[in-house]
Amino acid sequence: MRNATHAVTGAFGFSGRYIAQRLLDSDCQVITLTNSPGRPNPFGGRIKAYPLDFDDPAALVRSLKGVEVLYNTYWVRFNSAKFSHKEAVRNTEVLFHAAKRAGVRRIVHVSITNPDKCKHLPYFVGKAKLEQSLRETGIGYCILRPAVLFGREDILINNIAWALRRFPVFALFGRGDYLLQPIHVDDFAGLAVEQAHDEQNRVINAIGPETFSYRSLVQMLGEAIGKARTLISVPPRAGYFLGRIVGAWMKDEFITWEEVLGLKAGLLHVDAAPLGRTRLSDWARQHREALGRRYAGEMARRLDRQLDYGDPTSPR
């Protein structure tokens, strides 16, 4: 493994940079494919960056020549005027075919829990389509299905804490009894890197050691940061409308209707053994001073390709 070259999409972003750091810690040779070449490179000269240019498949093939394992983290969280799930599916299929032409031995692909249980939510439909597309390439694969990733650079957990710091009450979509199983991004990265050794095709539910209802998750985060708030149940549409107001204020997508429906349908919960070791409740208390201090903007990250996500080599 040490003599092989590994490619990571988005090594200057969130999960990709943790995977890249894990590979470097194992003395692997690492390159990244990125559509954000202007972002600060936290790895200096240890990782060479190549364009993630889906309009130039031949260039992708050249960049992937000699690569043993490709770790694909590329995706979009929601549809907008500038990007869409449909486009992300098409782009990822271009990447898969380029990897096959380049002779990549194995792809470790990031999916989502329960992608095949929902036929009407584009996020999950797109993820299911890509899992099938990957199988059809004939390349060896491991499909990782996380529910929610958390860490210093994440959006969901941070922005819940951000809202708890700023508003006297927190609105839940209905009763808030739907379940989530967050996994720490570095635990997830370790799991991804472990799959490079495997020769079997696998689909793995990548979940953490704690299962929360949405209500208990918000309650725990409020207590961890010293901002326990009154939690109120509102009709899902009303909660989504409040989220849209917050999003408009922050010029972002605070929550999408698809995410509300996915939560309510229990799509972020699976009946499987946990593979992560870091407990979100412990991590939130350890990071209570920083958690939620600043809003994490999805649109800002998408539109400002020079924005720094943070340094994964500093203490977690």
Secondary structure, 3 states (H helix, E strand, C coil): CCCCEEEEECCCCCHHHHHHHHHHHCCCEEEEEECCCCCCCCCHHHEEEEECCCCCHHHHHHHHCCEEEEEECCCCCCCCCCCCHHHHHHHHHHHHHHHHHHCCCEEEEECCCCHHHCCCCHHHHHHHHHHHHHHHHCCEEEEEEECEEECCCCCHHHHHHHHHHHCCEEEEECCCCCEECEEEHHHHHHHHHHHHHCCCCEEEEECCCCCEEHHHHHHHHHHHCCCCCEEEEECHHHHHHHHHHHHHHHCCCCCCHHHHHHHHCCCCCCCCCCCCCCCHHHHHHHCCCCCCCCCCCHHHHHHCCCCCCCCCCCCC
